[in-house]
Amino acid sequence: MNKIFVLVFALAVLARLTSDANAQAQMETYTNEDIVRNFEIVALRSEYEKRKEKTVLKWNEPWRIAIIGKNYPPFFEEMIREHLADLSWETRHPMKIHYSETMRQKKRLAKDVSKVKINIVLFYGPKRTLADTIFKRTGGAFPKKDIQYLIDNSICSVKLKHRKGAIHFAYAAFPAEHNRHALRACIIEELTQIMGLINDSRFVERSIFNDHSRYLELTLHDRWLLRVLYNSEMKPGMPADQALKEARRYPSVIRPE
């Protein structure tokens, strides 16, 4: 066997083992009780929305998505599709893009696309026009002043509509002024928050749900929060005490310590 090939192969194996070891170490950093505590912070509290009661927010309906925005770079939609695939894998929740500017230009839209009831709209555009576009394209579903406030006070933003804990409509806003790296970080965080993990907190460590952390991709901890939320026994509208009981049960079975 070629010695150079053997060396390259050995280095590749070592790199993979090191990566797996790092991932395992990151997982072991958190106990199941830490996951429960952070689930309560991220899933049952809200950064902007005032909620009378702490209840579970999640989707029952499949995601039917539209990407709205002129002249967005090709990588924008590519990154969205990549993260949707990741979220769907972790949660087993169905997701499909039914409309995008790229699909329209390439004539890849389904003939009945106009009949699809879109329930997630992802907006890309300059800050100066983004609020107007969102307000008009969502039919005034959200007060314009709320949309503008989020655009002015956050890098990217998301708003949800829900009934009895079941999310049925959402939008996310991605300002065109951001570079590729900022847009990717926004896509990862905002689409994950649309799932129902809506809060950010400095008390949640090693997570995209901490605006002061250096993590821009889903950590293993974040994936556990998604798995707990989309466990079939976790129901929309479930009160906090029941939700935390389920959040404690599920990891203890799947991830025994």
N, C-alpha and C positions, 0 to 999 in steps of 0.2 A: 504494500500500500504506500502511496506517495507520502513522504514525511511531512511535506507542507500541508497536504490535505488533512493528515492526522492532527497536526497542530491547530489548524483552523477549526476542525471539528471539535477538538478538545476545548478550545476557547469558547466556541459557541455553546457547548454543553455547560461549561462553567458559568457563562453569562446567564443562561436560562436558570440554572440552579440558584445563582445569586438572586435573580429576579424573583423566583418563587419563594426563596427564603425571606426576602424583604417583604413580599406580600403577606407571607404567613406571620411575620413579626408584626406588621401593621395590624393584622386581624387580631392578634393576641394582645395588642395594646388595650383593647376594649373588652371588658367583661360584658356578659349579657345584661347585667344591671345597668351598666353604662349606656347600652343601646336603648334600654327602656327609658332611662332618664332623658336621653337626647331625643328620643321619639316624642316624648311629652313636650319638649321645648320646640322642636321643629314642626311637628304635625298638629299639635293642639293649641299652639299660640299663633299670633299673627303680628307681623311687623307694622302693617299699615291698617289692616281691617279690624274694627272694633267688633268683637263677638261677645254676646251676652253669656254664652255657655261654651265650654271647651268640648267640641265634638269632632269626630273624624270627618275629614273631607277627602273624597276620592271619586273616581269615575266608575260608572256602570256602563255607559255607552262607549262604543269604539271611538277612537279619535278620527275625525274626518277633517283633514287639514287643508288650508289654503295658504300659500306664500304670496304676499302682496308687496310689490315694490319694483320700480323701474331701474334697470341698469345695475342690479346688484351683481357683484362678482360671482363667477361660477362656484368658487369654493364655499360661498355662503350656503347655497342649497345643498352642496355635497356634505358639509358638516352637519347640517340639519338632518339629512337622511341617515348619516352615520350614527348620530346620537339617538334618533328615533329607534333605530334597530337595536341599540344597546338597551334603551329603556324597555322596549317591548320584550327583549330577552329576559331581563331581570324580573319583570312584573307579569309577563304573559298577557299583557293587555294589548288588544289589536289597535294598530295605528296605520293610517294610510294618507298619503298626500294626494288629494284629488285635483288640486289646481296649483299651478305656479306659473310665473312668467316664462320660465325656461320651457316648461311643458307646452305652454301655448305657442311659443315661438317655433318649437320643434314639431308642432302639430301632434302631440302625444296625449291630448285631452280625450277622455271618453266622450262619446256622443251625448250621453245623458248627464254630463257634468253639471249642467244648470239645474238639474233636479236634486242634486246631492245637498243635504242639509249640513253645511259646514258648521262645525262646532269649535274649531280652533283656527284663529287667524294669526299669522306671523307677519308683522309689518316691518319693512325695511325702507328707510328714507331719511332725508335731512331733518334735523331737529325743528327747523323753522316751519315745516309743513306737516310733521308727523302727527301732532295732536289733531289737526283738522282732518287728516286722512282717516285716522282711527275712528274719530267721532262719526264721520259720514259712513264709512264702510261697515261699522257695527250698528248702524241704524239708531244711534243715540242710546245704546244700551248702557253706556257709562257716562256720567257727567263730564263734560269737556274739561272743567276745572280740575277734576281728579286725574284725568289723563295727563294734562299739562303739568300738574304738580309732580307726578312720577317722572316724567321726562326731564324736568328741571332739576330733580333732586336725586336721581339715581343714574347709574351708567346705562342700564337697560331696565325694563319694567314689565310687569305682568299683572293682569287683573282677571278675576274669576267671577262666574255666576254659578250659584248652587241653590238647590232646594233640599231641605232636610238632609244636608250633608252630601248629596249627590251633585258633583260638579257637572254642569251641562253646557257651559260655554266659557271660553277664555281667549284672551289675546296676549301677545307678547310684542314689545316694541324694541327694535334694534336700530339705533341711530347710525346713519351712514358715515358719520364722522369718525367712527372707530376703525382701528386697523384690524388686520386679520386675527391677531392674537386676542385682542379685546373682544372681538365678535365671537370667537370660539368659546371664550370663557362665559360670555353672555348666553350663548346657545345652551351650553352644558347646564348652567344654573337655572335659567328661566324655564326651559322645557322640563327640567326635573321638578321645579316648584309647581308647575302646572299639574303635575301628578297629584298634588295635595300636600306636599312638604313645603309649606308656604313661609316659614319663619327663618330669619337669620339671627344668629346669636354669637357673641364672642365667647360664650361659655361652652360652645360645642367645638371641641378641638379636632384638628386633622380632618377637616370637612369643607366642602364647598359652601356649606350653610353658615360659615363664619367669614364675614367680609374682611376680617383682619388676618385671615390665614393666607398661606402661600399656595393653597391647593386650588387648582383650576379644573381638574378632572375629578370624576367621581372616585372617591376613596372606597375601600372595602367597607368601612363604616357606613358610608352613604348608601351603598348597595344593600346593606342589611336593613337600613331604614325603609328603603323601597320594598324589600321582600316582606318585611313586617306589615307595611301598609297594605300591600296587595295580596297578602295571605287571604284566602277566601273566607276565613272566619272573621276578618275585620270588616265591619259593615259601615257604609256611609251613615253619618248621623249618630254613630255609637257614642254614648256619653263617655267622658274621660275615664271614670273608674273602670268601666267595662273594657274600654280600649287598652288601658294600661295592663289590665289583667291578661288580655289576649297578647299584648306586646311582650309580656313576661313569659307566657306559655310557649309561644311559637319558637323563639330562639332556643329555649331549653330543650325542645324536641329535636330541632334541626342542628343546633350547635351546642351540644352538651359540654359542660365544663368539668 
